[in-house]
C-alpha cells in the first residue's frame, strides 16, 4: 500500500514539474508581444513615423505591464516605453526610436 502511495505522489510531483514551464511561458507571452511591438516602434521611429512609433510603443507598454513578472529589466523596459510613447506623440520620431530600442534591450533580458 505504501509503495502505491509513493508512486502516486511521485507521479503527481512529476506532473506539477511539467506544468511549471507552461505557466512561465504564459507569463512571457506578454513579454514577447511587448518586444515585437517595441521593435515596431523603433522601426517606425527610424523611418520618421512618430505617430506609428507612439502607437506601437503604447501597445508594447500594455503587454509589458500585463506581463506580471517581477524583474528590474521589465521595470526599465516599461520606463523606456513610456518615454518612447511621449516622444512619439511629441513628433520626435528619432528619440522615440532610441527609447524603443532601449526597451527591446531590457525586455529581452526578462526571464
Buried (B, 14 or more C-beta within 10 A) or exposed (E): EEEEEEEEEEEEEEEEEEEEEEEEEEEBEBBBBBBBBBBBBBBBBBEEBBEBBBBBBBBBBBBBBBBEBEBEBBBBBBBBBBBBBBBBBEEBBEBBBBBBBBBBBBBEEBE
